[in-house]
Amino acid sequence: MVISKQPVRFMLATFVGLLSFVAMANPTTDSTQVKTEAAHEVHATAETAHAEAGHEVKALTPEEEKKEKVAAFIEHHLQDSHDFTFFSDEKEGKHYGFSLPVILWDNGLKIFSSSKLHHGEAVAEVDGNYYKLEHGKIYKTDAAGTITFDEHHHPTNVKPLDFSITKNVFSMLIVAAMLLFMFTSLAKSYKKGPVPTGFGRILEPLILFIRDEVAIPNIGEKKYRKFMGYLLTVFFFIWLLNLLGMTPIGINVTGNIAVTVCLAIFTYIITQFSANKDYWGHIFWMPGVPVPMKIILAPIEILGTLTKPFALLIRLFANITAGHVVIMSLIAMIFVGKNLASDMPISIGLTLFISVIELLVAFLQAFIFTMLSSLFIGMAVQDHHHDEHEHHDGHDYTDNSLV
């Protein structure tokens, strides 16, 4: 087996495009709120609204406060962030982790550390401009950190363009570096001999698996090689990110809808731009059916080209998000339960069991995404052979006899 430099370049180019898209998508879809007091803020706002409306507000019990904190923690884990927070000391108000660079465009490029925002508790001053983090988004404000809201409690402050290296983007950079190192090392090992050495012995069976069980059966032996770079990239990219999501450092990249949308768009673009005339002919003018049916089927087939990538992005997003929610909820049993002696063994046991299943899901979701991508590409590039015969009644018939 020989790995040329072309797939490696293609993998790098694919990731760069993905990184740019997600970096711009994060500000509009993600939240970076790290405060463990988020639940209290929500209830404070709700209490104020109820008080203004003249309704009686019921105080939360300690058990209800615990549940609200757990819900806020799980919600924060599922979202993106401008920094890595490993754990927080609620009593002292300290967060332990490391900051990431904030890159804003506000009448010029503004670059500073997210530590200036202090998890939304402080106002960052940069070149005479003031910025504050509010529910995961950075807004322009004054020295006092004033944030104005509309009637729906949405901030009305100006929001600069945010190109920050968030937690998700940083994780993707790490995975991209790992992919580049893995594949370049494997390619170099083939220069020494036909059998790879070191870690390449583990990597080669996986590559052969994608080639022999995914690419060739779905795309065809004559055309599969052109798409191997993308298929290998998307498989290992999703798999490694899923595995990183199993670590306690709080990464949930493939559970971010913006990331799965980008990956599905890449599959969609490659499929449509690689399609041959037979593919488009089946979409706009279905062969072998009466003319009225051709007209009816055309918009349905066009819609079908959009539902395929939609199924890809929702399947990956929903499965990874569900796994994270289940594991976090099982861990939370220790803190919200009333009997620690009985709740802890059950929580730890179920968490370990689900975590083992999630290891399988991490691989399975990467495989399914790659398999369906190759299937959609194969449907677009395969050659269709029709022995059409025109009859006196004007209808087209196709000879479906087996050869």
C-alpha positions in Angstrom: 0.0 0.0 0.0 1.3 3.5 -0.9 0.1 6.7 0.6 1.0 9.6 -1.7 1.4 13.3 -0.6 -1.8 14.3 -2.4 -4.2 12.9 0.3 -2.1 14.5 3.0 -2.4 17.9 1.3 -6.1 17.3 0.8 -6.6 16.5 4.4 -4.8 19.7 5.5 -6.8 21.8 3.1 -10.1 20.2 4.2 -9.3 21.0 7.9 -8.3 24.6 7.2 -11.6 25.2 5.4 -13.5 23.6 8.3 -11.6 25.6 10.9 -12.4 28.9 9.2 -16.1 28.1 8.9 -16.5 26.9 12.5 -14.5 29.8 13.9 -17.1 32.2 12.4 -20.0 30.0 13.3 -19.2 29.7 17.0 -20.2 33.1 18.2 -23.8 32.7 16.8 -24.4 29.2 18.0 -22.3 28.6 21.1 -22.1 29.8 24.7 -19.0 30.1 26.8 -20.5 30.8 30.2 -18.4 29.1 32.9 -20.1 30.4 36.0 -21.5 27.8 38.3 -23.9 30.5 39.4 -25.7 30.5 36.0 -28.7 28.8 37.5 -29.0 31.5 40.1 -28.9 34.2 37.5 -31.7 32.6 35.5 -33.9 32.3 38.5 -33.1 35.8 39.6 -34.3 37.1 36.3 -37.4 34.9 36.4 -38.1 36.0 39.9 -37.9 39.7 38.9 -40.2 39.1 36.0 -42.7 37.3 38.2 -42.5 40.0 40.8 -43.2 42.7 38.3 -46.2 40.8 37.1 -47.5 40.5 40.6 -47.1 36.8 41.0 -45.8 35.1 44.2 -42.3 33.7 43.9 -41.5 30.5 45.6 -38.0 30.1 47.1 -35.9 27.2 45.9 -35.2 24.4 48.3 -31.5 23.1 48.7 -32.4 20.0 46.7 -33.8 22.2 43.9 -30.8 24.4 43.9 -28.5 21.3 43.5 -30.6 20.2 40.5 -30.4 23.7 38.9 -26.6 23.7 39.4 -26.3 20.3 37.8 -28.4 21.3 34.8 -26.3 24.5 34.4 -23.1 22.5 34.6 -24.3 20.0 32.0 -25.4 22.8 29.7 -22.0 24.5 30.0 -20.2 21.2 29.2 -22.2 20.9 26.0 -21.3 24.4 24.9 -18.2 26.0 23.6 -16.0 28.3 25.7 -13.3 31.0 25.3 -11.1 29.1 27.9 -10.5 25.6 29.3 -11.9 25.2 32.9 -11.0 22.0 34.5 -12.8 22.7 37.8 -14.0 25.6 39.8 -14.0 26.6 43.5 -17.5 28.0 44.0 -16.8 29.2 47.6 -13.7 31.2 46.6 -15.0 32.1 43.1 -11.8 30.7 41.4 -11.6 28.8 38.2 -8.7 26.4 37.4 -7.7 26.0 33.8 -6.0 28.1 31.1 -7.1 30.9 28.9 -7.3 31.1 25.1 -6.7 34.0 22.7 -9.6 36.3 21.9 -9.6 37.7 18.3 -12.1 40.4 17.5 -12.6 42.7 14.5 -13.9 46.0 15.8 -12.7 48.8 13.6 -9.4 46.9 13.4 -8.0 43.7 14.8 -8.2 43.3 18.6 -6.2 40.4 20.2 -6.1 39.7 23.9 -6.3 36.8 26.4 -9.7 35.6 27.6 -8.4 35.9 31.1 -9.2 39.6 30.8 -12.9 38.7 30.6 -12.6 36.6 33.8 -15.4 34.2 32.8 -17.8 37.2 32.2 -17.2 38.7 35.6 -14.9 41.5 34.4 -14.7 44.1 31.6 -11.8 43.8 29.2 -10.2 47.1 28.1 -8.4 46.9 24.7 -7.1 50.0 22.9 -9.7 52.2 24.6 -12.6 49.8 23.8 -14.4 47.8 26.4 -15.8 44.3 26.0 -17.8 42.0 28.2 -18.7 38.3 28.0 -22.5 37.8 28.3 -24.0 34.3 27.9 -21.0 33.1 25.8 -20.9 36.1 23.4 -18.6 39.1 23.6 -20.3 42.5 23.4 -19.0 46.0 23.2 -19.8 48.0 26.4 -18.6 50.9 28.5 -16.1 50.9 31.4 -18.9 49.9 33.8 -19.8 46.9 31.7 -23.3 48.0 31.0 -25.4 45.5 29.0 -28.8 46.7 27.8 -31.6 44.3 27.0 -34.7 44.3 24.9 -38.2 43.2 26.0 -37.2 39.6 25.3 -34.1 39.9 27.5 -31.7 39.8 24.5 -28.6 42.1 24.6 -28.8 45.1 22.3 -25.1 46.0 22.6 -22.9 45.9 19.5 -21.3 42.5 18.9 -18.0 42.6 17.1 -16.9 39.9 14.7 -15.5 37.1 16.8 -12.7 34.9 15.3 -11.4 33.7 18.7 -9.6 30.4 19.2 -12.3 28.9 21.4 -12.1 25.5 23.1 -13.6 23.7 20.1 -11.3 25.4 17.6 -8.3 24.6 19.8 -9.3 21.0 20.1 -9.6 20.8 16.3 -6.2 22.3 15.9 -4.8 19.6 18.2 -6.6 16.8 16.2 -5.4 18.3 12.9 -1.8 18.3 14.2 -2.2 14.6 15.3 -3.6 13.7 11.8 -0.8 15.4 10.0 1.8 13.7 12.2 0.2 10.3 11.9 -0.2 10.3 8.1 3.2 11.9 7.3 4.9 9.4 9.6 3.1 6.5 7.9 4.0 7.8 4.5 7.7 8.1 5.4 7.7 4.6 6.8 6.8 3.2 3.4 9.9 4.7 1.9 11.9 2.3 4.1 10.1 -0.8 3.1 6.7 -2.2 2.1 5.8 -2.9 5.8 5.2 0.1 8.1 6.9 0.3 11.4 6.0 1.6 14.8 2.5 3.2 15.1 2.1 2.7 11.4 1.3 -1.0 12.1 -1.8 0.1 13.9 -2.8 2.8 11.4 -2.4 0.7 8.3 -5.2 -1.8 9.1 -7.6 1.1 9.8 -6.7 2.7 6.4 -7.1 -0.6 4.6 -10.5 -1.1 6.4 -11.8 2.3 5.1 -10.5 1.5 1.6 -11.7 -2.1 1.3 -14.9 -2.0 3.3 -16.1 1.6 2.7 -14.6 3.3 -0.3 -14.3 0.5 -2.9 -17.7 -1.1 -2.3 -19.6 2.2 -2.4 -17.7 4.3 -4.9 -16.1 1.6 -7.1 -12.6 0.3 -7.7 -12.0 2.7 -10.6 -13.0 6.0 -8.9 -12.4 5.4 -5.1 -8.8 6.7 -5.0 -9.9 10.2 -5.8 -11.9 10.5 -2.6 -9.8 8.5 -0.2 -8.1 11.7 1.2 -11.4 13.1 2.3 -12.8 9.8 3.6 -9.7 9.1 5.7 -9.7 12.7 7.0 -13.3 12.8 8.0 -13.1 9.3 9.6 -10.1 10.0 11.8 -11.1 13.6 12.5 -14.5 12.6 13.9 -13.1 9.5 15.7 -10.3 11.4 17.5 -12.6 14.2 18.5 -15.1 11.7 19.8 -12.4 10.1 21.9 -11.2 13.4 23.2 -14.8 14.1 24.2 -14.6 11.1 26.6 -11.8 12.7 28.6 -12.7 14.9 31.7 -11.3 18.1 30.1 -14.7 19.1 28.8 -14.4 18.8 25.0 -17.6 18.4 23.0 -16.7 19.3 19.4 -18.8 16.8 17.5 -21.7 17.6 19.8 -21.6 21.1 18.4 -24.2 21.6 15.7 -21.9 24.1 13.8 -19.2 21.5 13.4 -21.5 18.7 12.2 -23.1 21.2 9.8 -19.6 22.0 8.3 -18.7 18.3 7.9 -22.1 17.6 6.2 -21.6 20.6 3.9 -18.2 19.3 2.8 -19.8 15.9 1.9 -22.5 17.8 0.1 -20.1 19.9 -1.9 -17.9 17.0 -2.9 -20.9 15.0 -3.9 -22.5 17.6 -6.1 -19.3 18.8 -7.8 -18.2 15.3 -8.5 -21.5 14.1 -9.9 -21.7 13.0 -13.5 -24.5 13.7 -16.1 -26.3 10.4 -15.2 -26.7 11.6 -11.6 -28.2 15.0 -12.7 -30.3 13.2 -15.3 -31.9 11.0 -12.7 -32.7 14.1 -10.6 -34.1 16.5 -13.2 -35.5 14.0 -15.7 -35.9 10.5 -14.2 -35.5 7.9 -17.0 -38.0 5.1 -17.4 -41.1 6.9 -16.1 -43.9 8.8 -17.9 -43.4 12.5 -18.5 -45.9 13.7 -15.9 -44.1 11.7 -13.3 -40.8 13.2 -14.4 -42.1 16.6 -13.6 -43.5 15.5 -10.2 -40.3 13.6 -9.2 -37.9 16.4 -10.1 -38.5 18.6 -7.0 -38.6 15.6 -4.8 -35.2 14.4 -6.0 -33.8 17.9 -5.5 -35.1 17.9 -2.0 -33.5 14.5 -1.5 -30.1 16.0 -2.2 -30.5 18.3 0.8 -32.0 15.7 3.2 -28.9 13.5 2.8 -26.4 15.9 4.4 -29.1 16.9 7.0 -29.3 13.3 8.1 -25.5 13.2 8.4 -25.3 16.2 10.6 -28.3 15.4 12.9 -27.2 11.8 13.4 -23.7 12.7 14.6 -24.8 15.7 16.6 -27.7 13.9 18.4 -25.8 10.7 19.2 -22.7 12.5 20.7 -24.8 15.0 22.6 -27.0 12.3 24.0 -24.0 10.3 25.2 -22.6 13.3 27.0 -25.9 14.2 28.7 -26.4 10.6 29.9 -22.9 10.3 31.4 -23.1 13.7 33.1 -26.6 12.9 34.4 -25.4 9.6 35.9 -22.4 11.4 37.6 -24.9 14.0 39.0 -26.7 11.2 40.9 -24.0 11.4 43.5 -24.7 15.1 44.2 -28.5 15.2 44.0 -29.2 11.9 45.7 -30.1 11.7 49.3 -28.3 8.5 50.2 -24.6 8.7 49.2 -23.8 5.2 50.3 -26.3 3.7 47.8 -26.2 6.3 45.1 -22.4 6.4 44.6 -21.9 2.7 43.6 -24.9 2.8 41.2 -23.7 6.1 39.7 -20.1 4.9 39.2 -21.2 1.5 37.9 -23.6 2.9 35.3 -21.2 5.6 34.3 -18.4 3.1 33.6 -20.9 0.9 31.7 -22.1 3.8 29.5 -18.5 5.0 29.0 -17.5 1.7 27.6 -20.5 1.9 25.2 -19.6 5.4 24.3 -16.1 4.2 23.2 -17.9 2.0 20.7 -20.2 4.8 19.7 -17.2 7.1 19.2 -15.9 4.7 16.5 -19.4 3.8 15.2 -20.4 7.4 14.5 -17.2 8.1 12.7 -17.6 5.0 10.6 -21.3 5.7 9.8 -20.5 9.3 8.8 -17.7 8.0 6.5 -19.8 5.1 5.2 -22.8 7.4 4.3 -20.5 10.0 2.8 -18.9 7.4 0.5 -22.4 6.0 -0.4 -23.6 9.5 -1.4 -20.5 10.1 -3.4 -20.8 6.7 -5.1 -24.4 7.4 -6.1 -23.2 10.6 -7.7 -20.2 9.2 -9.7 -21.4 5.8 -10.7 -22.2 5.2 -14.4 -25.8 4.2 -15.2 -26.4 1.9 -18.2 -29.9 2.0 -19.7 -31.0 0.0 -22.7 -34.0 2.2 -23.5 -36.4 1.3 -26.3 -38.9 3.8 -27.8 -42.3 2.2 -28.4 -45.1 3.5 -30.5 -47.0 4.7 -27.4 -44.1 7.0 -26.6 -43.3 5.5 -23.2 -39.7 4.5 -22.2 -38.9 1.0 -21.0 -35.7 -0.2 -19.5 -34.3 -3.7 -20.0 -33.7 -4.9 -16.4 -32.5 -8.4 -17.4 -29.6 -9.7 -15.4 -26.3 -10.1 -17.2 
